[in-house]
Amino acid sequence: MRYRNLLFYILVIGSAVAGTLWLVQQGGSLETGKLTQPGVSGVEQTSADTSLWENLIHPLSRLLLQIITIILVARLFSLLLKRIGQPAVIGEILAGILLGPSLLGWLSPEISQFLFPKDSLGNLQFLSQIGLILFMFVVGLELDVRNVRGQTHAAVVISHVSIVFPFLLGVGLAFFTYQQFAPDDIPFSAFALFMGIATSITAFPVLARIVQERGLAHEPIGAIVITCAAADDVTAWCLLAIVIAIVKAGAISGALVSVGLAVVYVLFMFFVVKPLMTRFGAYYSNRELFGRPQVAIVLLILLASAWMTEVIGIHALFGAFIAGVIMPDGGSFKRILTEKLEDVALVLLLPLFFVFTGLRTQIGLLNEPYLWWVCLAVVGVAIVGKLAGSAGAARFMGMNWKDALTVGVLMNTRGLMELVVLNIAYDLGVLTDEIFAMLVIMALVTTFMAGPALDLLNHLFRDRAVRLEPHLLPKILLSFGRPEMGSSILKLSGLLTAHFKNQVEYTSMHISPQYDISPEEAEEFERMSFAPILATAQAMNLPLKTYYTATEEITEEIVHYTQEYQPDVLLVGAAQSLFDNDLLGGKISRILNQTRCDTLVFSDQGLQNLRRMLVLYYDLSDRIVLDYSLLLAKNQGVELQVLNLSDTSWDALMPIHTTVTPIAFTEKILNKESLSRFDLLLVNRDKWRQLVNNNSQWIQHSPSLLIVKKGSLENKLLQLHSLEQPVLLS
């Protein structure tokens, strides 16, 4: 049958190819009188090298090469910056600047000219604008208007002061820089208003991600900062729309028509389109129902909104932002929509904007000392205005100094939003190249300083923070990746503490391995991740605290939180690595090496009921394994067997006055059959490593596994249990 099919395939394909060649050859006779010169379509034939070069510099080829270069460099720099605790957006902004004339154009003008010739920048600009429109739509989606409407009194004061005070300082800065740095034919009002906006804006998306990463999202300070930033965002974009209208009209009186039309537009969006979208979202909030037709409707509303604001004269980005704000609140509609658009907007199109901004940023123009002094003044005014204004208002409203300064530092982040404002001003001709470069540097500095400044505040106020009552209860910290693993390790910890569970503090920790997620996504991930373990805790009647954060530096975060929390036992759920066959490889190996408490690594192979355990005992260092096995064996009906491979006699090995009677495992060779009788195998970390290195064949048949590493800290859990240590006779 197989040979017949092969013969049929060869005959059909061969006949088709032969027929095609014969028709092409016979068709040559039809060219008589039709072709007047050689080549295809009258174009002179070229050499292979010339043709390849022409293909390489074709506008589409060049654009694709630009996009490839931009994405690669942007991702590289974002990864490098995240390694030092900086937001990814800082790396992408730096990548844009370095691909521009400030570095690449200075080091290699030929490569810069080949990659980004002036006549190709139009295509790049339009694509970057599309990316910005999608990004501003996503920003609007992430903005919870309910928070803005329900601001506390403190948030109202902080938000308004954090705009008005730096805006005033920005206008004051314009007063001293207008003569030298404002373009010709630009009135002082236009220059001053844009300087005020540039110094008063806050990067809401970057701030929200910093709050999430720092674990402040569920704390009062995090809620206040998010509320203030959201209110700032709405206020700043409304101010920006008015300023754009004034600049385009040339005077405040001439902008009244644009401002009036903008008010009508906003009322139409909120009182006509939003109710319709609310009904639309209520029906299509299910992922199964939300398909391409629904995405098309949303995109039409987005593009129509952006088009209307562009025609009115207040910029398309404002329309995109409002379109995102009016999308239905609650449910999963916004989350589904964000997932469909965010990756394309942030990964593919938005880096184009950073590079386009970088191509405009010519730091080399600041070639005299006094220009750098002016740049320093711009940065200083921006920091003082935003940080001091926000922190001062927060302190006035009754916050302590640490929280007030934290608010100031976070509100001082400008990031991408600042670049959007600067590019709008540059396109309108309000900023010269020199002042544009200074303001881009200001955006970088104020965003870059957020992380180190928060670390400094934590260090300065650490002594006050730790002056708490010392914890008296033993602490168990549970770290898991997959949600179902969380439930498994909680059940195991319940067995460890079955006789004194009300005297132990339990905390579960989950870290999302993604950095650039929205607050709404983070809330959903947190809810889904903790759902199984919280359900198990409720069923077991265990009080359980939770800790969640999102970062790609998972190991570092686990170690950092363990050091801060100071548990007596860290219980880690282990999953088989995609690239490492060893359960203790990769992240878990680094965790074991850097934590100082007792650490238990649990590999769940389908443990349902713990009836029979096996402990591998090699030498004195395995006493800790025996201690934890005795804890588990205290539960009724659990049988403990010990494989004694040491030189110590059985009588000398066993604890004195224990209520558990271990059984000697007499088989000296472990295999699939013998291991199948056990539900759990316990072994020391170092001994497990030796077994893996020796390629012990039986470990692939291991039941559920608990690997124990003894820590260097005092363990209140073992003290509470009053375990008698084994008395080993010499």
C-alpha positions in Angstrom: 0.0 0.0 0.0 2.8 2.4 0.9 4.7 1.8 -2.4 1.5 2.3 -4.4 0.9 5.6 -2.7 4.5 6.7 -3.4 4.2 5.7 -7.1 1.0 7.6 -7.4 2.6 10.7 -5.8 5.6 10.6 -8.2 3.5 10.2 -11.3 1.2 13.1 -10.4 3.9 15.5 -9.4 6.2 14.5 -12.3 3.4 14.9 -14.8 2.4 18.3 -13.5 6.0 19.6 -13.6 6.6 18.2 -17.1 3.4 19.7 -18.4 4.2 23.1 -16.9 7.7 23.1 -18.5 6.3 22.2 -21.9 3.6 25.0 -21.7 6.2 27.6 -20.7 8.5 26.5 -23.7 5.6 26.5 -26.2 4.4 29.9 -24.8 7.7 31.5 -26.0 6.3 31.6 -29.5 3.5 33.9 -28.3 6.1 36.7 -27.5 6.6 37.6 -31.1 5.6 41.3 -31.5 4.7 41.5 -27.8 8.2 42.2 -26.3 10.2 45.2 -27.5 13.2 44.8 -25.2 14.7 42.1 -23.0 13.8 41.5 -19.4 10.6 41.3 -17.5 8.1 44.1 -17.8 10.6 46.2 -19.8 13.0 46.5 -16.9 16.7 46.0 -17.7 18.1 42.8 -16.2 20.6 43.4 -13.4 23.4 41.3 -11.8 22.7 39.2 -8.8 24.7 41.5 -6.5 22.9 44.6 -7.8 19.5 42.9 -7.4 20.3 41.8 -3.9 21.4 45.4 -2.9 18.2 46.9 -4.3 16.2 44.3 -2.4 18.1 45.2 0.8 17.4 49.0 0.5 13.8 48.5 -0.6 11.6 50.5 1.8 9.8 47.4 3.1 13.1 45.5 3.6 14.6 48.5 5.4 11.6 48.9 7.6 11.6 45.2 8.6 15.4 45.5 9.3 14.7 48.5 11.5 12.0 46.8 13.4 14.2 43.7 14.0 17.1 45.8 15.2 14.9 47.9 17.4 13.2 44.9 19.1 16.5 43.1 19.7 18.3 46.1 21.2 15.2 47.2 23.2 14.8 43.7 24.7 18.5 43.4 25.4 18.6 46.7 27.3 15.4 46.1 29.1 16.8 42.8 30.4 20.0 44.4 31.4 18.2 47.2 33.3 15.9 44.8 35.0 18.9 42.9 36.3 19.8 46.0 38.3 16.3 46.5 39.5 15.2 49.2 37.0 11.9 49.2 35.1 12.1 47.7 31.6 10.9 51.0 30.1 14.2 52.6 31.1 16.2 50.1 29.1 13.9 50.6 26.1 14.4 54.4 26.3 18.1 54.0 26.6 18.1 51.6 23.6 16.3 54.3 21.6 18.8 57.0 22.5 21.8 54.8 21.8 20.5 53.8 18.4 20.2 57.5 17.6 22.8 60.2 16.8 23.9 60.3 20.5 25.9 57.1 20.2 25.4 55.0 17.0 25.4 58.1 14.8 28.5 59.3 16.6 30.5 56.1 16.6 29.4 54.8 13.1 27.6 57.4 10.9 27.7 54.9 8.0 25.8 52.2 9.9 23.4 54.8 11.3 22.7 56.2 7.9 22.1 52.7 6.5 19.7 51.7 9.2 17.9 55.0 9.7 18.2 57.2 6.6 16.2 60.4 6.9 13.8 59.4 4.1 12.8 56.3 6.0 11.9 58.0 9.2 8.4 58.8 8.0 7.3 55.2 8.0 8.9 54.6 11.4 7.1 57.6 12.8 3.7 56.5 11.6 4.2 53.0 12.9 5.3 54.4 16.3 2.2 56.6 16.4 0.0 53.6 15.9 1.9 51.9 18.7 1.4 54.9 20.9 -2.3 55.0 20.1 -2.7 51.3 21.2 -0.5 52.0 24.2 -2.6 55.0 25.4 -5.7 52.9 24.9 -4.2 50.2 27.2 -3.3 52.9 29.7 -6.9 54.0 29.7 -8.0 50.4 30.2 -5.7 50.0 33.2 -7.0 53.2 34.7 -9.7 52.4 37.2 -12.0 55.5 37.2 -13.7 54.2 40.3 -10.5 54.9 42.2 -10.4 58.5 40.9 -14.1 59.1 41.7 -13.7 57.6 45.2 -10.5 59.4 46.2 -9.9 59.9 49.9 -9.4 63.5 51.1 -5.7 62.9 51.4 -5.4 61.6 47.9 -7.2 64.6 46.5 -4.8 67.0 48.2 -1.7 65.1 47.3 -2.8 64.7 43.7 -3.6 68.3 43.1 -0.5 69.7 44.9 1.7 67.2 42.9 0.4 68.8 39.7 0.1 72.5 40.6 3.4 72.9 42.4 5.7 71.4 39.8 3.6 73.1 37.1 4.4 76.4 38.7 8.1 75.6 38.9 8.1 74.5 35.3 6.6 77.8 34.2 9.2 79.5 36.3 11.9 77.5 34.6 10.5 78.6 31.2 10.7 82.2 32.3 14.5 81.9 32.6 15.1 79.6 29.6 12.7 81.1 27.0 15.0 83.6 25.5 17.8 81.2 24.7 16.0 77.8 24.2 12.6 78.5 22.8 12.3 78.3 19.0 11.6 81.5 17.0 8.0 82.5 16.5 6.8 80.5 19.5 5.1 82.6 22.1 6.1 82.4 25.8 2.7 81.0 26.8 3.1 78.0 24.6 6.6 77.3 25.7 5.8 77.9 29.4 2.7 75.7 29.3 4.5 72.8 27.8 7.4 73.2 30.3 4.8 73.1 33.1 3.2 69.9 31.7 6.7 68.3 31.3 7.6 68.9 34.9 4.2 67.9 36.4 3.4 64.6 34.5 3.6 61.2 36.3 4.1 57.9 34.5 1.1 56.0 35.7 2.0 52.7 34.0 5.5 52.6 35.3 4.4 53.7 38.8 1.8 51.0 38.9 4.3 48.3 38.0 6.8 49.5 40.6 4.1 49.4 43.3 3.2 45.9 42.2 6.8 44.7 42.2 7.6 46.2 45.6 4.6 44.4 47.1 2.9 47.7 48.0 -0.3 47.0 46.0 -2.3 45.8 49.0 -0.9 48.3 51.5 -2.5 51.7 52.3 0.5 53.5 50.8 0.2 51.6 47.5 -3.5 52.4 47.2 -3.0 56.1 47.9 -0.1 56.3 45.4 -2.1 54.5 42.7 -5.1 56.8 43.3 -3.0 59.9 43.1 -1.2 58.7 40.0 -4.5 57.9 38.3 -5.9 61.3 39.2 -2.7 62.9 37.9 -3.0 61.0 34.7 -6.5 62.2 34.0 -5.7 65.8 35.0 -2.5 65.9 33.1 -4.0 64.7 29.9 -6.9 67.1 30.2 -4.4 69.9 30.7 -2.3 68.7 27.8 -5.4 68.7 25.5 -6.1 72.3 26.5 -2.4 73.3 26.0 -2.3 71.7 22.5 -5.5 73.5 21.5 -4.0 76.8 22.8 -0.7 76.3 21.0 -2.4 75.3 17.7 -4.7 78.3 17.9 -1.9 80.7 18.8 -3.8 82.2 21.7 -6.2 81.3 24.5 -9.1 83.0 22.9 -8.6 81.2 19.6 -8.5 77.8 21.4 -12.0 78.2 22.9 -13.6 76.5 19.9 -11.3 73.5 20.2 -11.8 73.3 24.0 -15.6 73.6 23.5 -15.6 70.8 20.9 -13.3 68.7 23.3 -15.9 69.1 26.1 -18.7 68.0 23.8 -16.6 65.0 22.7 -15.9 63.9 26.3 -19.5 64.2 27.2 -20.5 62.2 24.1 -18.0 59.5 25.0 -19.0 59.2 28.6 -22.8 59.6 28.3 -23.5 58.0 25.0 -20.7 55.6 24.0 -19.9 54.4 27.6 -23.4 53.1 28.4 -23.5 51.3 25.1 -20.1 49.7 25.8 -21.2 48.8 29.3 -24.1 46.7 27.8 -21.7 45.4 25.2 -19.1 44.4 27.8 -21.7 42.7 30.1 -22.7 40.4 27.3 -19.2 39.7 25.9 -17.2 39.4 29.2 -16.7 35.7 28.5 -13.5 34.7 26.7 -15.4 32.2 24.6 -17.8 34.9 23.3 -15.1 37.5 22.8 -13.8 36.9 19.3 -12.6 38.9 16.3 -15.9 40.7 15.5 -15.9 42.1 19.1 -12.3 43.1 18.8 -13.1 44.8 15.5 -15.9 46.9 17.2 -13.5 48.0 20.0 -10.8 48.9 17.5 -13.3 50.9 15.5 -14.3 52.9 18.6 -10.6 53.4 19.5 -9.7 54.6 16.0 -12.8 56.8 15.7 -12.1 58.4 19.1 -8.5 59.1 18.1 -9.6 60.5 14.8 -12.1 62.8 16.4 -9.6 64.3 18.8 -7.1 64.7 16.0 -9.6 66.6 14.0 -10.7 68.7 17.0 -7.1 69.7 17.5 -6.2 68.1 20.8 -4.1 65.1 19.4 -5.2 61.5 18.6 -3.5 60.1 21.8 -6.1 61.9 24.0 -8.8 60.2 22.1 -7.1 56.8 22.4 -6.8 57.4 26.2 -10.5 58.3 26.6 -11.5 55.3 24.5 -9.7 53.0 27.0 -11.2 54.8 30.0 -14.8 54.3 28.8 -14.4 50.6 28.3 -16.7 48.6 30.7 -15.5 48.4 34.3 -15.4 45.1 36.3 -15.7 41.6 35.0 -13.1 40.2 32.6 -13.8 42.4 29.5 -10.9 44.7 30.1 -8.5 41.9 31.0 -9.4 40.0 27.8 -9.0 43.1 25.7 -5.7 44.0 27.3 -4.3 40.5 26.7 -5.2 40.8 23.0 -3.7 44.2 22.4 -0.9 44.7 25.0 1.7 42.4 23.7 1.5 43.8 20.1 1.5 47.4 21.4 4.3 47.0 24.0 6.6 44.5 22.4 6.3 45.3 18.6 5.2 48.8 18.1 6.1 50.8 21.3 9.9 50.3 21.0 9.7 52.0 17.6 8.5 55.1 19.5 11.5 54.9 21.8 14.0 54.7 18.9 12.2 57.4 17.0 12.5 59.6 20.1 16.2 58.6 20.4 16.8 59.6 16.8 15.5 63.0 17.7 17.6 63.2 20.9 21.0 64.7 20.2 22.9 64.7 23.5 25.9 65.8 21.5 24.4 69.2 21.2 25.0 69.8 24.9 28.6 70.5 24.0 29.4 73.3 26.4 29.6 73.3 30.2 26.8 75.9 30.7 24.4 73.7 28.7 25.0 70.9 31.2 24.4 73.3 34.0 21.1 74.2 32.4 20.3 70.5 32.0 21.1 70.0 35.7 18.8 72.8 36.6 16.0 71.3 34.5 16.4 67.9 36.3 16.6 69.6 39.7 13.5 71.7 39.2 11.6 68.6 38.0 12.7 66.5 41.0 12.1 69.3 43.6 8.7 70.2 42.1 7.3 66.7 41.9 9.0 64.9 44.8 8.9 67.8 47.3 5.3 68.8 46.3 4.0 65.3 46.6 5.9 64.4 49.8 5.1 67.7 51.4 1.4 67.4 50.8 1.5 63.8 52.0 3.3 64.8 55.2 0.8 67.7 55.7 -2.0 65.2 55.5 -0.6 63.2 58.4 1.6 60.5 56.8 4.9 59.6 58.5 8.1 60.7 56.8 8.8 57.4 55.2 5.4 57.0 53.6 5.4 60.7 52.6 8.8 60.4 50.9 7.7 57.1 49.3 4.8 58.9 47.7 7.1 61.7 46.5 9.6 59.2 45.0 6.9 57.2 43.2 5.1 60.3 41.9 8.4 61.6 40.6 8.6 58.8 38.0 8.0 60.1 34.5 9.0 57.4 32.1 7.2 56.9 28.8 4.4 59.5 29.5 7.1 62.2 29.6 8.4 61.2 26.2 4.9 61.3 24.8 4.5 64.9 26.0 7.9 65.9 24.7 7.3 64.4 21.3 4.0 66.2 20.9 5.7 69.5 21.9 8.6 68.8 19.4 6.1 68.0 16.6 4.4 71.3 17.3 7.7 73.1 17.1 7.6 74.3 20.7 10.9 72.8 21.8 14.4 73.2 20.3 16.8 70.2 19.9 18.8 71.3 23.0 15.9 71.7 25.4 14.3 68.5 24.0 17.5 66.5 24.8 17.6 68.0 28.3 14.0 67.0 29.0 14.6 63.5 27.7 17.6 63.2 30.1 15.3 64.5 32.9 12.7 61.8 32.1 15.5 59.1 32.3 16.9 60.4 35.6 13.6 60.8 37.4 12.5 57.3 36.4 15.9 55.7 37.1 16.1 57.2 40.5 12.8 55.6 41.8 14.2 52.2 42.6 17.5 53.3 44.3 15.6 56.0 46.2 13.0 53.5 47.5 15.9 51.2 48.6 17.5 54.1 50.4 14.3 55.0 52.2 13.9 51.4 53.3 17.5 51.4 54.6 17.2 54.7 56.4 13.9 53.8 58.1 14.7 50.1 58.6 15.7 50.5 62.3 12.3 52.0 63.1 10.5 49.3 61.0 12.1 46.4 62.8 11.4 47.7 66.3 8.5 45.3 66.7 7.7 42.7 69.2 9.8 39.6 68.4 7.7 36.8 66.9 7.0 34.1 69.4 5.2 31.6 67.1 7.1 29.4 64.8 6.8 30.5 61.1 6.4 28.3 58.1 6.8 29.9 54.7 5.4 28.1 51.7 6.7 28.9 48.3 5.1 27.5 45.2 4.8 28.0 41.4 1.9 26.0 40.0 -1.3 26.7 41.9 -2.0 23.0 42.6 1.5 22.7 44.2 0.5 25.3 46.7 -2.3 23.0 47.9 0.1 20.0 48.1 2.7 21.8 50.2 0.1 23.2 52.6 -1.2 19.7 53.2 2.3 18.6 54.0 2.9 21.5 56.3 -0.4 20.6 58.0 1.0 17.1 58.7 4.2 18.6 60.1 2.2 20.7 62.6 -0.9 18.5 63.1 -0.6 18.5 66.9 0.0 22.2 67.4 -1.3 23.9 64.2 -2.9 26.8 66.1 0.6 27.7 67.5 2.2 28.2 64.1 2.1 31.1 61.7 1.6 30.1 58.0 2.4 32.3 55.0 2.2 31.3 51.4 4.3 33.0 48.7 3.8 33.0 45.0 5.8 35.0 42.5 4.6 35.6 39.0 7.5 35.2 36.5 6.5 38.2 34.5 7.5 41.7 35.1 5.5 43.8 32.7 2.0 43.0 33.7 -0.7 45.4 34.5 -2.2 45.8 38.0 -5.4 44.2 36.7 -3.5 41.2 35.4 -1.6 40.9 38.6 -4.8 40.8 40.6 -6.2 38.1 38.4 -3.0 36.1 38.5 -2.9 36.5 42.3 -6.5 35.3 42.7 -6.0 32.3 40.4 -2.7 31.3 42.0 -3.9 31.4 45.6 -7.4 30.0 45.0 -6.4 26.3 45.5 -4.2 26.8 48.6 -6.8 29.1 50.2 -9.5 26.6 49.7 -7.3 23.9 51.2 -6.4 26.2 54.2 -10.1 26.7 54.8 -10.8 23.0 54.6 -8.0 22.4 57.1 -9.0 25.3 59.3 -5.5 26.8 59.0 -5.0 30.6 59.2 -3.0 31.5 56.1 -1.3 34.7 55.1 -0.4 35.3 51.4 2.4 37.2 49.7 2.4 37.9 46.0 4.6 39.9 43.6 5.6 39.9 40.0 9.2 39.8 38.9 11.5 37.8 36.6 14.1 37.6 39.4 12.2 34.8 41.1 15.2 33.4 43.1 16.3 36.7 44.3 12.8 37.6 45.5 12.3 34.3 47.3 15.7 34.8 49.1 15.0 38.4 49.9 11.5 37.8 51.3 12.8 34.8 53.3 15.5 37.0 54.9 12.9 39.7 55.7 10.2 37.3 57.0 12.7 35.1 58.9 10.7 31.8 58.9 11.7 28.8 60.9 11.0 26.5 57.9 10.9 27.3 54.2 8.8 24.7 52.3 9.3 24.9 48.5 7.3 23.1 45.9 9.6 21.6 43.3 8.7 21.0 39.7 10.9 19.2 37.1 12.8 21.8 35.2 12.5 21.9 31.4 16.3 22.1 31.0 17.5 20.3 34.2 16.8 16.8 35.2 17.8 17.5 38.8 15.1 18.6 41.2 17.7 20.7 43.0 19.1 22.4 39.9 18.7 25.9 38.7 16.5 28.2 41.0 16.1 25.8 43.8 19.8 25.2 44.1 20.4 28.9 44.5 17.6 29.2 47.0 19.1 26.4 49.1 22.5 28.0 49.0 21.3 31.4 50.1 18.7 30.8 52.7 19.7 30.4 56.4 16.6 28.6 57.7 15.7 25.0 57.5 14.5 24.4 53.9 12.3 21.5 52.7 11.9 20.8 49.0 8.8 18.8 48.2 8.3 16.9 44.9 4.8 15.7 44.7 4.3 12.5 42.8 0.6 12.1 43.5 0.7 12.0 47.3 -2.9 11.5 48.5 -2.7 9.8 51.9 0.5 9.6 54.0 0.6 6.0 55.4 4.2 4.8 55.0 7.5 6.8 54.9 11.1 5.9 54.3 14.1 7.8 55.6 17.6 7.5 54.2 20.1 7.8 57.1 23.8 7.9 56.2 25.6 9.8 59.0 25.2 12.4 61.8 24.2 15.2 59.3 21.0 13.2 58.6 19.6 13.8 62.1 17.6 16.7 60.7 15.9 14.4 58.3 15.0 12.1 61.1 13.6 15.0 63.1 11.2 16.0 60.4 10.2 12.4 59.7 9.3 12.0 63.4 7.2 15.1 63.2 5.2 13.6 60.3 5.1 10.2 61.9 3.3 11.6 65.0 0.1 11.5 62.9 -2.0 8.5 63.6 -1.6 5.6 61.3 1.7 6.8 59.7 4.4 4.2 59.6 8.1 5.3 59.6 10.8 3.1 58.3 14.5 4.0 58.4 17.2 2.7 56.1 20.3 2.9 58.3 23.4 3.1 56.1 25.6 4.5 58.8 28.1 2.8 61.2 25.8 3.6 64.1 23.8 0.8 65.7 20.0 0.8 65.5 19.6 1.2 69.2 22.0 4.2 69.4 20.3 5.8 66.4 16.8 6.0 67.8 15.6 8.9 69.9 14.9 8.4 73.6 11.4 8.8 75.0 9.7 9.2 71.6 6.1 8.2 71.1 7.0 7.0 67.6 8.6 3.6 67.0 10.5 3.6 63.7 11.0 0.3 61.9 14.3 -0.7 60.4 14.3 -1.1 56.6 16.4 -4.2 56.1 16.6 -4.2 52.3 19.9 -2.7 51.3 19.1 -2.2 47.6 16.4 0.2 46.6 14.4 -0.5 43.4 11.1 0.2 41.8 9.3 -2.6 43.7 10.6 -1.7 47.2 9.9 2.0 46.7 6.4 1.4 45.5 5.4 0.5 49.0 6.1 4.0 50.3 4.2 7.3 50.0 7.0 9.6 50.9 10.8 9.4 50.8 12.9 11.7 53.0 16.6 12.5 52.4 19.3 15.0 53.2 20.0 17.6 50.5 23.7 16.7 50.2 23.0 13.0 50.1 20.4 13.6 47.3 23.0 15.5 45.4 25.4 12.6 45.7 22.7 10.1 44.5 22.1 12.2 41.4 25.8 12.6 40.7 26.3 8.8 41.0 23.4 8.2 38.6 21.5 6.0 41.0 19.0 4.3 38.8 16.3 3.8 41.6 15.7 7.6 42.0 13.6 7.7 38.9 11.1 5.4 40.7 11.0 7.5 43.8 7.6 8.2 45.4 6.8 11.7 46.6 10.1 13.2 47.8 11.0 15.5 50.7 14.6 16.8 50.5 15.8 18.5 53.7 18.5 21.1 54.2 19.4 22.1 57.8 19.7 25.8 58.3 22.0 27.8 60.5 19.2 29.6 62.5 17.3 28.6 65.6 14.2 26.5 64.7 11.2 27.3 67.0 9.1 24.6 65.2 11.4 21.8 66.4 11.7 23.4 69.9 7.9 23.6 70.1 7.7 19.9 69.3 10.3 19.2 72.0 12.0 16.6 69.8 14.7 14.6 71.6 17.8 14.5 69.4 19.1 11.1 68.6 21.8 10.0 71.1 24.6 8.6 69.0 27.1 6.3 70.8 30.7 6.4 69.8 
